[in-house]
Amino acid sequence: MSTNEGIIFSAITEAELLAGKANSDNDKRERLLHFLHRWDKKVVDNAVSALAGDISRTYGLSIPDAIIAATCILNNAELLTKNLKDFKKLKELKMRSPY
């Protein structure tokens, strides 16, 4: 099994990463896109949008964080984040710190 198999990320995560100032440098931006290309990007579909709206309203998460959480929940994926406290109220969300 490849170490990249089964890894997913939200299109919102891609947008957040691309918004970083370092990506003003086209070479760095292209390296980031090439890096992300190894994994399965999940689009924001109707199911993700509906669940994200419910999560945002219920738990007070920002829309981007709610979309990321909904993507993980609907794909039965574990969220790797340094911001565990932002998501701790979501009991149905599996998560851990990347380090």
Steps between C-alpha positions, in 0.01 A plus 500: 500500500629845408546744788288747300208260459183613671616854570242764416476875538226755452504748214471758781833381641657552160359854483627578852849375413507692170398819683833497683731785407779255407291402197555841344817331379381296201762227557383447859137500386573236237687286754200518735260399223729214397521387865119503540450319169615175666178479699125497442346849509136497613273764351233681694187319387140528624547251785812679625331841472191389693698335780744792517212743542362291785844475664565873469162591645511243781862533609593850388778389267603720210363385165845383376559295817146361484554394137826327591332323794202395287734366231676284758178376660336409169814320380562326833841667504716614788576872513864595555510849648702714736171663606347214697315743729304645207347161423476338845121541529440274198486156663444328162824643360817291531801726535855526623795734485748428217786519754 
